[in-house]
């Protein structure tokens, strides 16, 4: 049985692709303790708003962050449900992997 059998592979791929960028990993790390607005993230990560917005969009499309609008401000927080799905996917791979050592191909 393959690990992808019980998972939405497109969702899993989007999650891992979103996490493959160093700045997006820093955004995720910054959101581990509290939700933050764009201005807080810009200051904390020392990036301009347009660059940050691009990366937030990718994280949002992957379902890894959730926006919350409050007046004219948008606050972001981690979507722990999506992170749990990625964790479950990796756990299934680990639990179902049986590596058989092959002999020489001769």
C-alpha positions, 0 to 999 in steps of 0.5 A: 500500500502506498502512503499516497492512497488515503491522502489528497496528493495535490494538497500534500504536494502544495504543502511541501512545495510551500515549505521548500522556501527559506522565507516561507519557513521563517514566516511559519516559524514566526507564526508559531506563537501568535498570529501576526499582521503583514506589517509585523511580519515585514518588520520581523523578517526584514522584507518589503510588503510585496515580497511578503505578500507573494509568499503569504499567498503561496502559504495560503493557497497550500492551506498552511496559513489562515487569514483573519481580517480585523478592520483594515488589517489582516492577521495570519495564523498557522492552519494546524490541521494542514500541518497535521495532514503533512505529518500524517503523510510522513508517518504513514510513509515511515510505518509502511516502508520496508526496504529490501536490500538488493543483491548485485544486478548482475 
